[in-house]
Amino acid sequence: MRVLLDEMLDRRLKRFLPEGVEAVTVRERGWDSKKNGELLTLAEKEFDVLLTTDRGIPHQQDLSRFDLEVVVISARSNRLADLEPRMEEVRRLIEELDQER
């Protein structure tokens, strides 16, 4: 399972993902400042899941046309302290997605 962390997410979130998951940030991949449509098109070729906090993506993009799961993390802010409590749920979801593939 390959997971891409959107550019707004702290790279330290990788440590909360399931064992065996390969996680890369948008910045590490060299895709900084890509618009959502372009990012999704690139990501679907190399990744299984995009993690983001961008609540607008499901409304701005037709996600059904991409071969990529998009997980939107809902938190007060993008700070690690606000995201960390949500990561157990994210972890479970990624494990479920991995089992379905």
Beta strands, then each sheet from edge to edge (+ up, - down):
strand 1: 2-5
strand 2: 22-25
strand 3: 49-52
strand 4: 69-72
sheet 1: 2+ 1+ 3+ 4+
end
